[in-house]
């Protein structure tokens, strides 16, 4: 969830309110093998963050724009204890409370505040993270400035960013797992058809844009790298579950598992960027 003024607040509220109770209570967190692409992504992000935390003596954490708090659940399961989740959607916190209780995880502090102005004291956290937040702001600078203010010296931000991406980046995956979708997209593009747009803003800023902004704000050791090569190219749930996802899991186990940033990839395949920086 985002800033009330600049980050598609109404659009995200609409998303939360339109979802059925069953959809809301189906967690993206899992303690076993991921059963869908969303669990696979979320677990991969969390494992990469946990790898980066090794050897650091961080104790205080903030999920800024937390939604249901999936990443915080993974960190809590790993033994970390001091968490604050910040979001503007009370419905998201209701879902989070259900999920933390279901998995017997300690409930974090939950603050119903704007990510651009949290009203939390300076230098409160060792690590600030979020999944898919910054791309929803035309100007992410206020949110990054707030992150810098909230970090303790030596602290770190971990921000997977999911911008609008060029079609060609998914071509390899579509040719393997859904070649008909290529023809469909080309045909609908040729006739000028556009899907119904939601009220959720999604920018197309590149990695260098975020790197320059972080350096300007005073962050150190800034990197924004191509991230997550596992595209969702199937709308058919059966094909996705029984063909695409098993292939992704095999590739991950064989070539990526255990690496420091297991979801890092090349520019041509990345559906995300990962923004890393320190104070």
C-alpha positions in Angstrom: 0.0 0.0 0.0 1.1 3.5 -0.8 0.9 7.2 0.0 -2.7 8.5 0.3 -1.8 11.4 -2.1 0.6 10.0 -4.7 0.6 6.2 -4.8 -2.7 4.8 -6.1 -4.3 4.6 -2.7 -7.8 4.4 -4.1 -6.7 1.7 -6.6 -5.2 -0.5 -3.9 -8.2 -0.1 -1.6 -10.3 -1.2 -4.5 -8.1 -4.3 -5.0 -8.4 -5.2 -1.3 -12.1 -4.7 -1.2 -12.9 -6.6 -4.4 -11.1 -9.8 -3.3 -13.1 -12.6 -1.9 -12.6 -13.8 1.6 -11.1 -17.0 0.3 -8.6 -15.0 -1.9 -7.6 -12.8 1.0 -7.1 -15.6 3.4 -5.0 -17.7 1.0 -1.5 -16.7 2.3 1.4 -16.0 0.0 3.6 -17.4 2.8 4.3 -21.1 3.0 6.4 -23.3 5.2 6.6 -26.1 2.6 7.1 -26.1 -1.2 5.4 -23.1 -3.0 2.2 -24.2 -4.6 1.8 -21.3 -6.9 3.9 -18.6 -8.7 3.1 -15.9 -6.1 4.3 -18.1 -3.2 7.4 -19.0 -5.3 8.2 -15.3 -5.9 7.6 -14.3 -2.3 9.7 -17.1 -0.8 12.5 -16.3 -3.2 12.6 -12.6 -2.2 12.5 -13.5 1.5 15.3 -16.1 1.2 17.5 -13.5 -0.6 16.9 -11.0 2.1 17.7 -13.6 4.8 21.0 -14.4 3.0 21.9 -10.7 3.0 21.2 -10.5 6.7 23.7 -13.2 7.6 26.6 -11.8 9.5 24.8 -8.6 10.3 23.6 -7.9 13.8 20.4 -6.3 12.8 17.6 -6.4 15.3 14.9 -3.9 14.2 12.9 -4.2 11.0 10.3 -2.3 9.1 8.2 -3.5 6.2 7.2 -0.2 4.6 4.0 -0.6 2.5 3.6 -4.0 4.0 0.2 -5.2 2.7 -0.3 -8.6 4.4 3.3 -8.8 5.6 4.5 -11.9 3.8 8.2 -11.0 4.0 7.9 -10.2 7.7 6.4 -13.7 8.2 9.5 -15.3 6.7 11.8 -13.2 8.8 9.8 -14.0 12.0 10.0 -17.7 11.2 13.8 -17.3 10.9 13.9 -16.0 14.5 13.9 -12.2 14.1 11.5 -10.5 16.5 11.3 -6.7 16.4 9.0 -5.8 13.5 7.0 -2.8 12.4 4.6 -3.0 9.5 3.4 0.3 7.9 0.5 0.5 5.5 -2.7 2.6 4.8 -5.0 -0.4 4.3 -6.7 -1.7 7.5 -8.0 -4.6 5.5 -4.4 -5.7 4.8 -3.7 -5.7 8.5 -6.8 -7.8 9.1 -5.4 -10.4 6.7 -1.9 -10.1 8.3 -3.3 -10.8 11.8 -5.1 -13.9 10.5 -2.0 -15.2 8.8 0.4 -14.6 11.7 -2.0 -16.3 14.0 -2.5 -19.2 11.6 1.2 -19.9 11.5 1.7 -19.2 15.2 4.1 -16.3 14.5 4.5 -13.3 16.8 2.4 -10.3 15.7 4.4 -7.3 14.6 3.5 -3.7 15.4 1.1 -2.4 12.8 0.9 1.3 12.0 -1.8 2.7 9.8 0.4 5.5 8.3 1.6 7.0 5.1 4.9 5.5 3.8 6.0 9.1 2.8 5.5 10.4 6.3 5.3 7.6 8.9 5.6 9.7 12.1 8.2 7.3 13.4 11.3 8.5 15.1 14.6 9.0 13.2 17.0 6.1 13.1 14.5 3.5 14.3 15.4 0.5 12.1 18.3 -1.6 11.0 16.6 -2.9 7.9 13.7 -1.5 5.8 12.2 -3.6 3.1 9.1 -3.8 0.8 8.0 -5.9 -2.2 6.7 -4.0 -5.2 6.2 -0.5 -3.7 8.3 2.1 -5.4 7.1 1.5 -8.9 3.6 2.8 -7.9 4.9 6.3 -7.4 5.5 8.8 -10.2 8.0 10.3 -7.7 9.4 7.7 -5.3 11.9 10.2 -3.8 9.7 11.1 -0.7 9.4 7.4 0.2 13.1 6.7 -0.2 13.9 9.9 1.8 11.6 8.6 4.6 13.5 5.2 4.4 16.8 7.0 4.8 15.5 9.0 7.7 14.2 5.9 9.5 17.4 3.8 9.0 20.1 3.6 11.6 23.6 4.2 10.5 24.8 1.0 8.8 21.3 0.0 8.1 20.1 -1.5 4.8 17.1 -1.2 2.4 15.9 -4.2 0.3 13.4 -3.1 -2.3 12.3 -5.4 -5.2 10.7 -3.0 -7.8 8.2 -4.3 -10.4 8.0 -1.7 -13.1 6.1 -1.8 -16.4 8.3 -3.9 -18.6 8.8 -4.4 -22.3 7.0 -7.4 -23.9 10.3 -8.8 -25.4 11.6 -9.6 -21.9 9.0 -12.4 -21.5 9.4 -13.8 -25.1 11.8 -16.6 -24.1 9.5 -17.8 -21.4 6.4 -17.5 -23.5 8.1 -19.4 -26.4 8.7 -22.3 -23.9 5.5 -22.3 -21.9 2.8 -20.4 -23.8 3.7 -19.7 -27.4 0.1 -18.9 -28.4 0.2 -15.9 -26.1 2.8 -14.3 -28.3 0.5 -14.4 -31.3 -2.4 -13.2 -29.2 -0.5 -10.2 -27.8 0.8 -9.2 -31.2 -2.7 -9.5 -32.7 -4.3 -7.4 -30.0 -1.5 -4.8 -30.2 -2.0 -4.6 -34.0 -5.7 -3.8 -33.7 -5.1 -1.4 -30.9 -6.9 -3.4 -28.2 -6.0 -2.5 -24.6 -6.9 -4.3 -21.4 -9.1 -2.4 -19.0 -6.8 -0.3 -16.8 -6.9 -0.3 -13.1 -6.5 2.7 -10.9 -3.1 1.4 -9.8 -0.2 3.4 -11.1 2.9 1.5 -12.4 5.9 3.4 -13.7 8.6 2.3 -16.1 11.6 3.8 -14.4 14.9 1.9 -15.0 17.4 0.8 -12.4 19.7 3.8 -12.9 16.9 6.2 -12.0 16.6 4.7 -8.5 20.4 4.4 -8.1 20.8 8.1 -8.8 18.0 9.1 -6.5 19.4 7.0 -3.6 22.9 8.5 -4.0 21.4 12.0 -4.0 19.6 11.2 -0.8 22.9 10.1 0.9 22.6 6.3 0.7 25.9 4.3 0.3 26.8 1.1 -1.6 23.8 1.6 -3.9 22.9 -1.1 -6.4 19.8 -1.7 -8.5 20.1 -5.0 -10.3 17.9 -7.0 -12.7 15.9 -9.4 -10.6 13.4 -12.3 -10.9 13.5 -14.1 -14.2 10.4 -16.2 -13.5 7.7 -14.6 -15.6 4.0 -15.5 -15.2 3.1 -16.3 -18.8 0.1 -18.6 -18.3 -3.4 -17.5 -17.4 -4.4 -21.2 -17.3 -3.8 -22.2 -13.7 -3.3 -25.9 -14.6 -0.6 -25.2 -17.1 1.1 -22.7 -14.7 0.9 -25.2 -11.8 1.9 -28.4 -13.5 4.3 -27.2 -16.2 5.7 -23.7 -15.8 6.1 -23.7 -12.0 7.8 -27.1 -11.8 10.3 -26.0 -14.5 11.1 -22.8 -12.6 11.6 -24.8 -9.4 13.9 -27.2 -11.2 16.0 -24.3 -12.6 16.1 -22.6 -9.2 17.2 -25.8 -7.3 19.8 -26.7 -9.9 21.4 -23.4 -10.6 20.4 -20.7 -8.1 19.5 -22.1 -4.7 21.9 -21.1 -2.0 23.4 -18.2 -3.9 23.6 -14.9 -2.1 21.0 -13.3 -4.4 19.3 -16.3 -6.0 16.8 -14.3 -8.0 19.4 -12.1 -9.6 19.4 -12.3 -13.4 20.4 -10.6 -16.6 18.8 -7.4 -17.9 17.1 -9.2 -20.8 15.1 -11.6 -18.5 14.4 -9.6 -15.4 10.8 -8.8 -14.6 11.9 -6.7 -11.6 14.8 -4.7 -10.2 16.3 -5.1 -6.8 17.3 -1.9 -5.1 19.9 -2.3 -2.3 21.5 0.5 -0.4 22.9 1.3 3.0 23.0 4.3 5.3 
